[in-house]
Amino acid sequence: MIRSKNAYLQKLTANMKMRSVNVGQELDGSTPPSVFIGSWNYPQVYAGPMMVPQQGDTYIMDSPESWIPGQKTQEDIIGYRLSLVRGKQRIGIQDIDNSFVQKLQDISMASKSIDSEAKFNKRPRGLSFSEETTPHGPSAILEKFDIDSVKWDRELEKAFYDTDLKAKDALTDLHQEKVPFSSMQKAFSVGAMGTEKRRRLVPTRWSITACDSTLADYLLKRVRNYNILDMHRVYEFSSLNNYYAVILIPTEWQYEWMEAFIRVLGKEELIFSDYENNGGKKEYSRVGGCYYTCKMGVLDALDKEKIQAGVIVLREAYSGYVPLGVFNVRENIKYAMEQPYTEFEDLKSSLKYVGSKLKIPMSKFVKKSDLLKEVLRSRQTTLDNFFKK
């Protein structure tokens, strides 16, 4: 029996039967720009660029912010990602002055695709799927790697040269300047921001959560100062074999994330969840990085509207779903919060409305929940009464 989300996703990704791009030991192409820092054997990690065996504008292949507004399909995105060839070298995380790392910094701060040449120790093979990071194609050790001259993004360049600016402050400044999350995350991962003595390589998977949680903490401090919403709201969005519903309730900040995987592998209907009350969360979430990226996305929307609310988020993933990384959650939540909302006078009405859109009964979400169940009890609503028609 599958008891954790991590175990479920391991089983799901193990069953991925797909082909990545076929390349030889030498590659003449471009990087979108894209870099990847592994976590295996930390603090000695495998770091390197990801390249496409074609020249020209390949920016779309590592630009998750453009996929949903561009109406890219799941097949489009997988095609982009499995065309990326990962080159790698083993580097110590503090070896920031290494000439190879400096090339990775150039790539991470580039404003457009960069022509590149690579020679591998053997023909790149394999592929990678993960719930945390976007997929990529084959990989191999680099023997040689060169890039053309690079023009840096102006805001990332400012953060790079300010060696007295803490990384968390650089991230919030970049967010305020509307720098895409994927761009700031890549720069963070290759040690291109932060105070001079604290700069280091950060594995891609860790850097995504670090950026999400840093921005969420900053936004939450602001949101706590706003007036509490006076009605219940429901925001919705669907894409890439997912449905998302964001329920805002008129309380101080509290947050629960619940996600259901419905017949993705077979006949399973699994729900995983985590939550925090007004005091926040101390330990790492049991559902992984999607908890933090959703939290950041909702808080960003609350901050823009200058309101405070409690938040219940429900996600359903359906047959055909493929793990594409937490960008899937971040971008879907962003677009959900930009849609016209539906307003309700009470929580019962808002939950019944969302329940009419779900493929599994709302009662299953409620029974799996911690926070939602607590809110219902605080309003003297028993589960039996709640589900009476």
C-alpha positions in Angstrom: 0.0 0.0 0.0 1.3 3.4 -0.9 1.5 5.6 2.2 3.4 8.7 1.0 3.4 11.0 -2.0 7.1 10.5 -2.5 6.6 6.7 -2.8 3.7 7.2 -5.2 5.7 9.5 -7.4 8.7 7.2 -7.4 6.4 4.5 -8.7 4.8 6.8 -11.2 8.1 8.1 -12.7 9.6 4.6 -12.8 6.9 3.7 -15.3 7.7 6.5 -17.7 8.3 5.0 -21.1 9.6 7.8 -23.3 12.5 8.5 -25.6 14.8 11.5 -25.3 16.8 13.2 -28.0 19.5 11.1 -29.7 22.9 12.8 -29.8 26.5 11.8 -30.2 29.7 12.6 -28.2 29.9 16.1 -29.7 27.1 18.7 -29.7 26.9 22.0 -31.6 23.8 23.8 -30.5 22.5 26.3 -27.9 21.4 26.6 -24.3 17.9 28.2 -23.8 19.6 29.3 -21.3 19.5 26.4 -18.9 21.6 25.0 -16.1 21.1 22.0 -13.7 22.8 21.4 -10.4 22.4 17.9 -9.0 22.1 17.0 -5.3 23.8 13.5 -5.3 27.1 13.4 -3.3 26.5 16.9 -1.9 28.7 18.9 -1.2 30.5 17.6 -4.3 27.8 17.9 -6.9 27.4 17.4 -10.6 26.7 20.8 -12.3 26.4 21.9 -15.8 24.5 23.4 -18.7 21.5 21.9 -20.6 21.8 22.2 -24.3 19.7 21.6 -27.4 21.2 20.1 -30.6 20.0 23.0 -32.6 21.0 26.7 -32.9 18.9 29.8 -32.8 16.2 30.8 -30.4 15.5 27.9 -28.0 14.4 30.1 -25.1 10.9 28.4 -25.0 12.4 25.1 -23.9 13.3 26.3 -20.4 10.7 29.1 -20.0 7.9 27.5 -17.9 6.2 30.9 -17.5 5.4 31.0 -21.2 4.0 27.5 -21.6 0.5 28.0 -20.2 -0.2 31.4 -21.8 1.2 30.0 -25.0 -1.3 27.1 -24.7 1.5 24.5 -24.9 0.3 21.0 -24.5 1.8 18.4 -22.2 3.3 16.8 -25.2 4.8 20.1 -26.3 6.5 20.6 -22.9 7.8 17.0 -22.7 9.1 17.4 -26.2 11.0 20.6 -25.2 12.4 19.1 -22.1 13.5 15.7 -23.5 15.4 17.7 -26.2 17.6 19.1 -23.5 21.0 17.4 -23.1 22.5 17.7 -19.7 26.3 18.1 -19.6 27.9 17.9 -16.1 31.1 18.1 -14.2 31.8 17.4 -10.6 32.3 20.6 -8.6 32.5 21.5 -4.9 29.6 23.8 -4.0 31.9 26.5 -2.7 34.2 26.5 -5.8 32.4 29.6 -7.2 35.6 31.0 -8.8 35.9 27.9 -11.0 36.0 28.9 -14.7 33.3 26.3 -15.5 31.0 27.7 -12.8 31.5 31.1 -14.2 30.2 29.9 -17.5 27.2 28.5 -15.7 26.7 31.9 -14.1 26.9 33.5 -17.5 24.2 31.1 -18.8 21.9 31.6 -15.8 21.9 35.4 -16.2 21.6 35.5 -20.0 18.7 37.4 -21.5 18.4 35.0 -24.5 19.6 31.7 -26.0 23.4 31.2 -26.3 25.2 29.2 -28.9 27.3 26.5 -27.3 29.6 23.6 -28.1 30.2 20.5 -26.0 32.2 17.3 -26.1 31.2 14.5 -23.8 33.2 11.6 -22.4 30.7 9.3 -23.9 27.4 9.4 -25.7 24.7 11.0 -23.5 22.0 8.6 -22.4 18.9 8.4 -20.3 16.2 10.9 -19.2 14.9 12.4 -15.9 11.3 12.9 -14.6 10.6 14.4 -11.2 7.7 16.2 -9.4 10.2 18.8 -8.2 12.1 19.7 -11.3 11.2 19.9 -15.0 12.2 16.8 -17.0 15.4 16.7 -19.1 16.9 14.4 -21.7 20.1 12.4 -21.8 23.2 13.3 -19.8 27.0 12.7 -19.8 30.2 14.1 -18.3 31.6 17.1 -20.2 35.2 17.0 -21.5 34.9 20.4 -23.2 32.3 23.2 -23.1 32.3 26.6 -24.8 29.7 29.3 -25.2 29.5 32.5 -27.3 29.5 35.9 -25.7 26.5 36.6 -23.4 24.3 39.6 -22.7 23.1 39.5 -19.1 19.6 40.4 -17.9 19.9 43.8 -16.4 18.2 43.1 -13.1 20.1 39.8 -12.6 23.3 41.7 -13.3 22.6 44.2 -10.6 22.0 41.5 -8.1 25.2 39.7 -9.2 27.4 42.7 -8.6 25.9 43.7 -5.3 27.9 41.4 -3.1 26.6 43.1 0.1 23.0 42.2 -0.7 21.6 39.1 1.0 20.2 36.4 -1.3 16.7 36.7 0.3 16.7 40.5 -0.4 18.0 39.9 -3.9 15.1 37.5 -4.5 12.4 39.9 -3.2 13.9 42.8 -5.2 13.9 40.6 -8.4 10.3 39.5 -7.7 9.2 43.1 -7.4 10.9 43.9 -10.7 8.9 41.0 -12.3 11.9 38.9 -13.2 10.5 35.4 -14.1 10.8 32.9 -11.2 12.7 30.4 -13.3 15.4 33.1 -14.1 16.0 34.1 -10.5 16.0 30.5 -9.4 18.7 29.5 -11.9 20.8 32.5 -10.9 20.3 31.5 -7.2 21.3 27.9 -7.9 24.7 28.8 -9.5 25.7 31.2 -6.7 25.1 34.4 -8.6 23.4 36.3 -5.7 23.9 36.8 -2.0 26.7 38.3 0.1 30.2 37.5 -1.3 31.4 35.0 1.3 28.1 33.0 1.3 27.7 32.4 -2.4 27.7 28.7 -3.4 26.1 26.2 -5.7 22.7 25.1 -4.6 21.1 21.9 -6.1 18.3 22.8 -8.5 15.6 20.9 -6.6 16.6 22.6 -3.3 17.0 26.1 -4.9 13.4 25.9 -6.3 12.0 25.4 -2.8 14.4 27.9 -1.3 13.2 30.6 -3.7 9.5 29.7 -3.2 9.7 29.7 0.6 11.8 32.9 0.8 9.3 34.8 -1.3 6.4 33.2 0.6 7.9 34.4 3.9 8.3 37.9 2.6 4.8 38.1 1.2 3.2 36.6 4.3 4.7 39.4 6.4 3.0 41.9 4.2 -0.3 40.0 4.0 -0.6 39.7 7.8 -1.0 43.5 7.8 -4.0 43.6 5.5 -7.7 43.5 6.4 -9.4 40.1 6.4 -11.6 39.2 3.4 -15.3 39.5 4.3 -16.7 36.8 2.0 -15.8 33.3 0.8 -14.2 33.1 -2.7 -13.4 30.3 -5.1 -10.9 30.6 -7.9 -10.4 27.8 -10.5 -8.1 26.8 -13.3 -7.5 23.6 -15.3 -4.6 22.7 -17.6 -2.1 19.8 -18.2 -4.5 17.1 -16.8 -5.0 19.0 -13.6 -7.9 20.9 -11.9 -7.2 23.5 -9.2 -9.6 25.1 -6.8 -8.5 27.9 -4.4 -10.9 28.6 -1.6 -10.4 31.8 0.3 -12.1 32.0 3.7 -12.6 35.1 5.9 -10.0 34.3 8.6 -6.5 35.3 9.4 -3.8 33.5 7.4 -4.0 29.7 7.5 -3.3 27.3 4.7 -3.9 23.8 3.5 -2.8 22.0 0.3 -4.6 18.8 -0.7 -3.9 17.0 -3.9 -5.6 13.9 -5.4 -4.1 11.5 -8.0 -7.0 9.8 -9.7 -6.4 6.7 -11.9 -3.1 8.0 -13.1 -1.4 4.6 -12.7 -4.4 2.3 -12.5 -7.5 2.5 -10.4 -6.0 4.5 -7.5 -7.6 7.5 -5.9 -5.0 8.9 -3.5 -5.1 12.1 -1.6 -2.0 13.8 0.0 -2.1 16.9 2.2 -0.3 19.3 4.5 -1.2 22.5 6.3 -0.1 25.3 8.6 -2.1 27.4 11.0 -1.6 31.1 11.7 1.7 30.4 13.4 3.3 29.0 10.3 5.2 25.8 9.5 8.4 24.7 11.1 9.3 21.3 9.5 9.7 20.6 5.8 6.4 19.7 4.1 5.5 16.1 3.8 4.1 16.7 0.3 7.3 18.4 -1.0 8.0 21.5 -3.0 4.5 21.9 -4.4 3.3 23.0 -0.9 5.7 26.0 -1.0 5.2 27.0 -4.6 1.4 27.0 -4.2 1.7 29.0 -0.9 3.9 31.6 -2.7 1.5 31.9 -5.6 -1.5 32.5 -3.5 0.2 34.9 -1.2 1.5 36.9 -4.2 -2.1 37.3 -5.3 -3.3 38.3 -1.8 -0.5 40.8 -1.6 -1.4 42.4 -5.0 -5.0 42.8 -3.8 -3.9 43.8 -0.3 -6.2 41.4 1.5 -5.7 38.6 4.1 -7.5 35.3 4.1 -7.4 31.6 5.1 -6.6 29.4 2.1 -7.7 25.9 1.2 -6.3 24.6 -2.1 -7.6 21.4 -3.8 -5.9 19.8 -6.8 -6.9 16.8 -8.8 -4.5 15.1 -11.3 -6.1 12.8 -13.8 -5.3 9.9 -16.1 -2.5 11.1 -18.5 -0.9 13.3 -15.9 2.9 13.4 -16.1 5.2 14.9 -13.4 6.6 18.1 -15.0 8.0 19.8 -11.9 6.5 22.2 -9.4 6.3 24.9 -12.1 3.0 23.0 -13.0 1.6 24.1 -9.6 3.1 27.5 -9.6 1.8 28.6 -13.0 -1.6 26.9 -12.6 -2.1 28.7 -9.2 -1.0 32.0 -10.7 -3.5 31.7 -13.5 -6.3 30.5 -11.1 -5.8 33.6 -9.0 -6.1 35.8 -12.1 -9.5 34.3 -13.1 -12.8 35.9 -12.1 -13.8 34.4 -8.8 -17.1 33.1 -7.5 -18.3 34.5 -4.2 -20.2 32.7 -1.5 -21.7 33.7 1.9 -20.5 30.6 3.8 -17.9 27.8 3.6 -20.5 25.1 3.1 -21.7 26.7 -0.1 -18.2 27.2 -1.5 -17.3 23.6 -0.7 -20.4 22.3 -2.3 -19.7 24.4 -5.4 -16.1 23.0 -5.7 -17.4 19.5 -5.0 -19.6 19.8 -8.1 -16.4 20.2 -10.2 -14.4 17.4 -8.6 -14.2 13.8 -9.8 -14.0 12.3 -6.3 -16.4 13.3 -3.5 -15.6 16.4 -1.4 -16.2 14.2 1.6 -12.9 12.3 0.9 -11.0 15.6 0.9 -12.6 16.7 4.1 -11.8 13.4 5.8 -8.2 13.5 4.7 -7.8 17.2 5.7 -6.5 18.6 9.0 -7.2 22.4 8.6 -10.4 22.2 6.7 -11.9 19.7 9.1 -10.8 21.9 12.0 -12.5 25.0 10.4 -15.7 23.1 9.9 -15.7 21.9 13.5 -15.0 25.5 14.7 -18.2 26.5 12.9 -20.1 23.7 14.6 -20.6 21.9 11.3 -20.4 18.1 11.8 -19.4 16.1 8.8 -22.9 14.5 8.7 -24.6 17.8 8.7 -22.2 19.3 6.2 -23.0 16.6 3.6 -26.7 16.7 4.0 -28.4 18.0 0.9 
